Amino acid sequence: MKKTGKFLIVALMLVAVIGACFAFTACNQTKAEKVKVIDIELTAEDYAFCVNKSNTALVEQANAFLAQIKSNGTLENIINSFFNGNATFTYENPAGKDGCLVVATNAYFPPFEYFSGNKFTGVDMQIAKLLADYLGKPLYIDDMEFEAVTTSVQQGKADIGMAGLTVTEERLEILAFTDSYYSSAQVIVVKESDALFDNCHTAEEAEAILAQQTKSYVIGAQNGTTGFMYSEGSVDYGYDGFPNLTTTGYTTGALAIKDLSNGKINAVIIDKQPAIMIKDSTNSLVK
């Protein structure tokens, strides 16, 4: 009986120790936090669709189409429907690309292109469908990494790139662009508890704070985007960047904001409207 009692006591002690270890681990795990968008526009830029330089006919057709949907209010209605959450448009690809208008995109950039279940949706995707109808062709949407969109169009693998693309001098050297259809800006996203930018009212004030940070301060941004080049710096794109801090690239802005929420990075720089939508989606998951 005494021996059995000793084993029982030891077993109970082990259970208590293991339980305490799990409790300690749980208490020390980083809890996801809600995030907020700093309402300061760091840049001003225009979105347009990219086309292979040799395909001047498609540029002209796309511009005529854009002029039409701008003048009759269709473009404004599409943008507003996705911004206010009333949009119902979705699209599923046909079985093959033959005879289609092939659109290259990166479908992780709401509200311009993203998935609803296994179907495509977003501002650009609805415009793509209307453009295909205008041209009398079926539509095929080719989802890929953002950095591959312009390359795909340049190499003739896709007819047109529709991915919230900013018109830049560097891109104009290798691609043709349609007329602009939307004006955007880059913003900073931080955790709700982060007060670093709370007293800022201008881009210059926000940039002064970024310039004071050290390499331990990590900014996340989607690879190949204006936000990444704004933070990292790009001679070709005219951004000095912030070499004093660390810029980390992500395949999507949503992944960057997820890491921000989980405390792995300090801030995210991303386009304003996607920032708002991803922020809302992220915060809805935080208990």
N, C-alpha and C positions, 0 to 999 in steps of 0.2 A: 504493500500500500504506500509506503514511504517513497519507494522508487517511482511508482506510478505518479505520485503527487509531484515529485521533482520534475518529471517529464512534462506534466501538465503545466506547471508553473513556467518552465522554459518555453514551451510552445506558446503560451499566452503572452509571454514577454516578446517573443519573435513577432507575433501578430501585431502587437502594439508598436514595435519599432518600425515594421514595414508600413503600417498605417500612417505613422508619423512621417515617414519618408515621403510617402505619396502625397500627404497633406502639404508637406513643405514644398515639394515640387510643384504642386498645383498652385500654391500661393505665389510661387516665384515665376510662373509662366507669364509672359507678356499678354495682357488682355487687350483685345482689339478695341480701338477707340473710334469714335465718330470723327469725321474730317470736315473741314470748311474751306470754302473758296474765298480767297482774298480778292475783293472787288476792285482790283486795280489792273488796267490793261497795260501790259508790258510792251506789246508790239501792236502794229496795225498791219493787216495783210488781207489779200483777196484770194478766194478760192475760184478755181476754174478746172476744166477738164483737159487732160493732155492727150495729144494725138501725134502719131508719127509725122515727122516733118514732110515726108513725101506725100502724105495723104491730105492735100489741100482741099479736095472736094469734101471730105468729111468735116473738116474745120468749118467750111462755109455752110454746110448743111446744119451742123450743130449750132452755129451762131444764129442762123435763121430760125431754128427751132427755139432757142433760148429767147430771142427777141419776141417770138410769138407768145410763149408762156409768161414772159414778163408783162407784156402789154395786156393780156386778157386776165391777169390776176392768178393764174394757175400756180406759178412759182411761189408767190407769197402764201397762197393757201396751203401748199405742200409744206413749206417751212413752218408755218404756224401750227399745222396739225401735229407735226412731230415735236415741236417745242412745248406745246400745251398738253400733249399726251392723248390727243383725240384721233391720231392716225390709225387706220385699219389696214393699210396696204402691206401685203406680203407677196413674195414671189419664190417659186420653185423652178429650178432649171429644167429644160428639156433633156432628153436622153443624151444628145450629142451637140457639138458645136457647129456642125456643118450648116452653112448658110446663115448663121446667127451674127448679130452684132455682139462681139465678145468684149465684155467690160472687165477690166482688171480692177480689183479693189482689195482692201483689207477690212474685213467685216467685223471689226472690234472697235468702232469709233462712233458710238451713238451721239447724236441722233442722225448722223449722216449715213452710216452703214453699219449694220449689226444683224444678229440673228434673232428671229422670233421662233423658238423651237428649232426646227431644221430648215426654216425658210428665211430668205433674205428680206430685210426691210430697211427703212431709213430714207432720208431726204434724197440722197444721191441715187439710191436704188429705184425709187419711184420715178425720178427724172429719167433714169436709164431705160425703164420700161416704156415711158412715153416717147423717148427718143427713138427707140427701136420700132415702135408703132409708126412714128412719123416717117421713118425710113422704109417701112414695109418689111421689116425683118423680125424673126423671133429673137429673143434676148437670151444670152448665156453669160452668167456672172461668174468670173473666175476669181475665187478668194485666194489670197496669198499674203506673204509678209509685206508690210508696208514698203520696205526698201526695194522690193521686187516689182512694184507696180510700174514705175517709170521705165525700168529696164525691160519689162515685158512689152510695153508699148513701143519702145525704141527698137526692139528686136523684131517687131511685127507679130508677136505671139498673141497680142490683144489689139483690138481696134482702137480702144479709148480707155484712158485711166480716169476713174471716178472714185476718189478716196479722200475727200477733204483736202485736196492738193493746193498748196500755196504757190502762186506764180512767183518765181525768182529768176534773177539774171542767169544763174548757173543752169537752171532747168531749161530756160529759153534757148540756151546754146545747143541743146541736143533734142529738144522737143518743140512742137507747136502747141499753143494753148488756145482754147476758146475764149470768148468774152467771160468776164467774171460773173458769177451768179450769187456770191455771198461774201460779206466782209466779216473777218474774224479777228481775234486777238489772243495772245498768250496770257495766262494767269497763273498764280501760285496757289497750290493746295497744301494745307498743313493740317495737323490734328486740331480738333476743336479746343483743346486745352492750351495750344501754343499761342502765346500772346506776342510773339516776336514782331509781327507786322501790324499789330492792332492800331498803332498810332500813325501808320502810313496813309497818305492820301494821294500820292503821285508815284509814277513809275520810278522817278529819280530817287525818292525816299526809300522805296523797296530795294532798288539796286544798291543803294548805299549800305543797307543792312546786309545784303548778300555779300558785298565786297568785304565786310568785316569778319566773315566766317572763316573757319580753318578747314583743313582737309578732312577733319572728322565730321563735318557737316555734309550730308549726302543728299543730293537732288536726283530724283528719278525722272526719266522722260522716255517717251517712245522713240526707238531708234529711227533715224532718218527724218524726224519731224523738226519743225521750227523750234519747238520747245527744247529738244536735245541740243540743237546747234546754238540756241540762245544761251544755254547754260555752259556747254562745253567750249563754245567758241568756234567760229568758222570764218576763215578769210574770204572764201568764195561767197558766203552768204552775208558777209558784212557784220558779223557778230564778234565782239571781243571776248565774250564769255567771262567766266569767273574761275581763273586758274587756281585761286586760293582755296576753293572747295572741291568736292568730288562729285562728278556727274556719272550716274549709272544708267545704262541703257536697258530698256525693256521691249519685248515684242509687242506689247499693247499698253496703253495708258491705264487700263483697268488693273493690270497686274502691278503697276507702279503704285497706284493708289491703295491697293490691297496691302502691299508691303508698308506703305505709310501708316495705314490704320493699325497694322500689327507692330509698329514701332521699329521696323528694320531700317527705315530711312527717315530723313527729316522733312522733306518737302517734295512736291511734284510740280513740274511746269508742263502745262498742257493747254490746248485750245479751250476757250471759255465755255462754249455750250456743252461739249463733251465732259468738261470738268464738272459742270452742274449736274448732268445726268448720272455720271459715274459716282459722284458724291452722294446723290440721293439713293442710288442702288446700294452703295457700300453701307451707308448709315442705317438702311432698313434691316441689315443683317446683324448689326451690333446690338447686343442685349443691354 
